[in-house]
Amino acid sequence: MPKSLVVVESPAKARTIKKILGKDYIVESSVGHIRDLPRKELGVDIENAFTPKYVLIHGKGKVVRSLQTEARKVDNIYLAADPDREGEAICWHLAEELKKAKKPIYRITYNEVTKSAILDAIQKPGEINMALVDAQQARRVLDRLVGYQISPILWRSVKPGLSAGRVQSVAVRLICEREAEIDAFKPEEYWTLTATLTPAEIEHPFLAKLHKIGSKKGEINNYGFRIDEARAKELAADAKTHDYIVEKVQKRERKQRPVPPFITSTLQQEASRKLRFTAKKTMLVAQQLYEGLEIGSEGSVGLITYMRTDSTRVAQEALQAARSYIERTYGPDYLPGSAVNYRSKKGAQDAHEAIRPTVPLRTPADLKSYLDNDQHRLYELIWMRFMASQMNPAIFDATTIDIKAGTYLFRATGSVIKFDGFRRIYMEGKDDTAVDENDSDEENFNLPAVKEGDALDLRKLQPKQHFTQPPPRYNEATLVKMLEAKEIGRPSTYASILSTIQDRGYVTRERGRLLPTDVGKLVNHLLIHGFPNIVDVEFTAKMEEQLDTIADGKVEWDQTLGQFYPSFQVALKEAPDKMYEARKAMEEESDEKCEKCGGNMIVKWGRYGRFLGCANYPECQSIKALNADDTPTEAPEPTDTACDKCGEPMVIKVSRAGAKFLSCSGYPKCKNAKPVPMGIDCPEADCDGYLGERRSRRGKIFYGCSNYPKCEFSTWDKPVPEPCPKCNAPFLVEKTKKAKDSETATVSLSCHNSDCDYIKE
């Protein structure tokens, strides 16, 4: 007869642990939380020290009764939910329901679902950490007070179904503020002057950019020249008349060190950059790897350590295993003299290890046949990052060459890798920055061997016009990075925050970028005026600090709420009037006249965003929708195409960037969208998609497959539904070539098949 009951949250984890513990243990799952605040009421007794009213979650009665039955059969009960505040709260709620069995109840924690970790946890049982439970209760009650008392005001001010959240509203504010920066951005023209040079004795061309004129930079700013085209050409013409002599050569060795193993936030960022995973998908797949998967004869095995962590700490056994693998596989040159230990950021809870493979010697190749594609890609990312973190730095020879040409100083920079080090297996991805789309990093990776006084031949001197670019919109990776930098939320909350703000329709994702919707802008504007503290970045960060002090046992949770609530209560009373005034202030006059009464039309903000409404309302109730460029829009154009997701008719709409696209008429319930068909099938083999017009992140038109991202076929040249008369390829492409020093251009039709030379002017 089993002697003990072990309760975890997940059925998958229960199966893995059951195989480890054997017949003396019953291992059951609670399938997540069993109790929560009631959905249809506030559920918090504000007058009685904010006492929460917990009820069984709908559908969990059967689960609880089953657990109570099993609890009566055993001698001991072990609660084994995830090792964080959320897991601690789940264990406390389970203990409250299972104490009726009158059996000893213990709390066990572990960082990985492996045999050694589970058996060690069973041998060292502890008690529920009530400080962590209180911190979770404080967060839950605080979020309920904010959400359930602000949301009804939004329902009355905007439309039913909206919600406000203590952290989600700050995330929306960050996105709205970035969009406002982009809207207000005024591009600055600047010029660069780049010389193509080569040593006189040997043909080895390299690039050098104008760095200085005379003794100071003068007309050159951080980007290039603050001059017009005529002046740039004048400088170029003058610079061509001088001899180019090497003035100084400076070489130095530079080391690039590996980055630490993943924590939750960096895993979400890197999976977004490299795998195009949303934060929600990243955490879902990581949970599967953590809880255990069937690996051949080994059975169900946990493949990574716990994925909700802010610590870069790693167990010594894992470090030694990694070092052994690195030396055996890559050689002693790649192995540091001792294991590399990384310092966690200030304020980290450091409760768990970094995210790493449970068995470092289990390579991605070993597991490929047992994992699905998403699981394998994420495991590979985690494995490579961890292994790279224990390897030697990469070493570069960084070279700078200064070239004198009269009063002009040109500079060439270059790097040559001497030793690849950790880069042998991994390089961290980069986020987009605001740069000139036409500019490139003109670093030379193979500069010629020159010395001071050497003469150089000028092959070309090119003045080039550029424009500064606005800051890029957030994607999920950069928003998570910003939330972490501002100390908004915690690693375990980022995925749900990003999911919520999109599900609520405050933010939309276009080509991976997060844009605020009109409703999102309106709600953000109203909250800033009605509840300035709730959407204040610093206030929210300080509240996170207070929740941490509760978790550390330094302050009572109801005391923290008692300090927050009085000012919040005042804001609740004043908010409706402030929001009304804020909304009226957003209205703008337009040049449009009402088609019904001839009155002026006013730009207003409604439940679906901005629209034109008659100034004579309520006598005249005429309204019109607006395009992104503030022009009145006609109704969506109907089509005969059915949505392949829900079956509703598709309609033609116009995007913010001005491109037409097919959208489901069931939006926002169904968010299916596709390019408008051009009458051309995708040329890729085994693809049933079609080609349509799309827009790049910077607004440039290109043409791609309707099955993107599953199919990545794209072309900058416009496809024409006309078969090639020479090779019978299904379509041609239109190419435009502008003549030099002329405003005229020639247009030709070419075969899209690169092996065919057909062209028609």
QUIRA-V264250 format. One record per pair of residues at least 24 apart in sequence whose C-alpha atoms are under 7 Angstrom apart, sorted by the first residue. I is the first residue (numbers start at 1). J is the second residue. D is the distance in whole Angstrom. If there is no record, write none. Layout:
# QUIRA-V264250
i;j;d
I;J;D
I;J;D
This chain:
# QUIRA-V264250
i;j;d
2;26;6
2;74;6
3;74;5
3;75;5
3;76;7
4;74;5
4;75;6
4;76;5
4;77;6
5;71;6
5;74;6
5;76;6
5;77;5
5;78;6
6;77;6
6;78;5
6;79;6
6;80;7
7;78;6
7;79;5
7;80;6
8;79;7
8;80;5
8;81;5
9;81;6
12;291;6
12;292;7
13;291;5
13;292;6
16;292;6
16;300;5
16;301;6
20;115;6
30;63;7
33;90;6
34;60;6
35;93;6
42;144;7
42;148;6
49;558;6
50;558;6
68;98;6
68;101;7
71;101;6
72;101;5
75;103;6
76;103;6
76;104;5
76;105;6
77;103;7
77;104;6
77;105;5
77;106;6
78;105;6
78;106;5
78;107;6
78;108;6
79;106;6
79;107;5
79;108;6
80;107;6
80;108;5
80;109;6
83;109;6
83;110;7
85;132;5
85;133;6
85;136;6
86;136;6
88;128;7
88;129;7
88;132;7
88;133;6
89;133;5
89;136;7
92;128;7
111;305;6
111;306;5
111;352;6
112;290;7
112;302;7
112;304;7
112;305;4
112;306;6
112;358;7
113;290;7
113;291;6
113;302;5
114;301;7
114;302;6
131;550;6
131;551;5
131;552;6
131;553;5
132;551;5
134;550;7
134;551;7
134;557;6
135;547;6
135;550;5
135;551;5
135;557;7
138;557;6
153;576;7
158;606;6
158;607;5
159;607;5
162;504;7
166;534;6
167;488;7
167;489;6
168;497;5
168;501;6
169;535;6
170;535;5
170;536;7
170;537;6
172;524;7
173;524;6
175;474;7
175;515;7
175;516;6
176;516;6
176;521;6
178;473;7
179;473;7
182;470;5
182;471;7
185;470;6
187;467;6
187;468;5
187;469;6
188;467;5
188;468;5
189;466;6
189;467;5
189;468;7
190;223;7
190;224;6
190;225;5
190;226;5
190;227;7
190;465;6
190;466;5
190;467;6
191;224;5
191;225;5
191;226;7
191;232;7
191;463;7
191;464;5
191;465;5
191;466;6
192;224;5
192;225;6
192;463;6
192;464;5
192;465;7
193;461;7
193;462;6
193;463;4
193;464;6
194;461;6
194;462;5
194;463;7
195;460;6
195;461;4
195;462;6
196;458;6
196;459;5
196;460;5
196;461;6
197;456;6
197;457;6
197;458;5
197;459;6
198;456;6
198;457;5
198;458;7
199;455;7
199;456;5
199;457;6
200;455;6
200;456;5
200;457;6
204;448;6
206;444;7
206;447;7
207;412;6
207;444;7
208;410;6
208;411;5
208;412;4
209;410;5
209;411;5
209;412;6
210;409;6
210;410;4
210;411;6
211;409;6
211;410;5
211;411;6
212;408;6
212;409;5
212;410;7
213;407;6
213;408;5
213;409;6
214;407;5
214;408;6
232;463;6
233;463;6
236;461;7
236;463;7
239;405;7
242;405;5
242;406;6
243;405;6
244;403;6
244;404;6
244;405;5
244;455;6
244;456;5
244;457;7
245;403;6
245;404;5
245;405;7
245;453;6
245;454;6
245;455;5
245;456;6
246;402;6
246;403;4
246;404;6
246;451;7
246;452;5
246;453;5
246;454;5
246;455;6
247;402;5
247;403;5
247;404;6
247;452;5
247;453;6
248;401;6
248;402;5
248;452;5
249;400;6
249;401;5
249;402;7
249;451;6
249;452;6
250;399;6
250;400;5
250;401;6
251;397;7
251;398;6
251;399;5
251;400;7
252;397;6
252;398;5
252;399;7
253;395;7
253;396;6
253;397;5
253;398;6
254;395;6
254;396;5
254;397;6
254;398;6
255;393;6
255;394;6
255;395;5
255;396;6
256;393;5
256;394;5
256;395;6
257;393;4
257;394;7
258;388;6
258;389;5
258;393;6
258;422;6
259;389;6
260;312;7
260;342;6
260;389;5
261;312;6
261;354;6
261;355;7
261;356;7
261;385;6
261;386;5
261;389;6
262;354;6
262;355;5
263;309;6
263;310;5
263;311;6
263;312;7
263;354;6
263;355;6
264;307;6
264;308;5
264;309;6
264;310;6
264;491;6
265;480;7
265;491;6
268;477;7
269;477;4
269;480;7
270;429;7
272;476;7
272;477;6
273;429;6
273;477;7
274;429;7
278;476;7
279;476;7
279;495;5
280;495;5
280;496;7
280;499;7
285;375;6
295;370;6
303;357;6
303;358;5
304;355;7
304;356;5
304;357;4
304;358;5
305;355;5
305;356;6
305;357;6
305;358;6
306;355;6
307;355;6
308;491;7
308;492;6
309;352;6
309;353;7
309;354;7
309;491;7
310;348;6
310;349;7
310;350;6
311;344;5
311;348;6
311;350;5
311;352;6
311;353;6
311;354;5
312;342;6
312;343;7
312;344;5
312;353;6
312;354;4
313;342;7
313;353;5
313;354;6
314;353;5
314;354;6
318;360;7
321;360;6
321;361;7
322;360;6
322;387;6
323;390;7
325;361;7
334;391;6
334;392;5
334;421;6
335;391;5
335;392;6
336;391;6
336;392;5
339;390;7
340;390;6
356;382;6
356;383;7
356;386;6
357;382;7
357;383;6
384;425;6
384;426;6
385;426;6
388;422;5
388;425;7
388;426;6
391;421;6
391;422;5
392;421;5
392;422;6
393;421;5
393;422;6
394;419;5
394;420;5
394;421;4
394;422;6
394;423;7
395;419;5
395;420;7
413;443;5
413;444;6
414;443;5
414;444;4
414;445;5
414;446;7
414;447;6
415;444;7
415;445;5
416;445;6
416;446;6
431;478;7
432;472;7
433;471;7
433;472;6
434;469;5
434;470;6
434;471;5
434;472;6
435;468;7
435;469;6
436;466;6
436;467;6
436;468;6
436;469;6
438;466;7
473;513;6
473;514;6
474;513;6
474;514;6
475;512;6
475;513;5
475;514;5
486;541;7
487;541;5
488;540;6
488;541;5
489;544;7
511;697;7
518;609;4
518;610;6
519;607;7
519;608;6
519;609;5
526;579;5
526;582;6
526;583;7
529;578;6
529;579;6
529;582;7
530;571;7
530;575;4
530;578;6
530;579;6
531;571;6
531;575;7
594;622;7
596;622;7
628;656;5
657;699;6
659;694;7
674;706;6
675;706;6
679;721;7
680;721;6
724;751;6
726;758;7
727;756;7
729;753;7
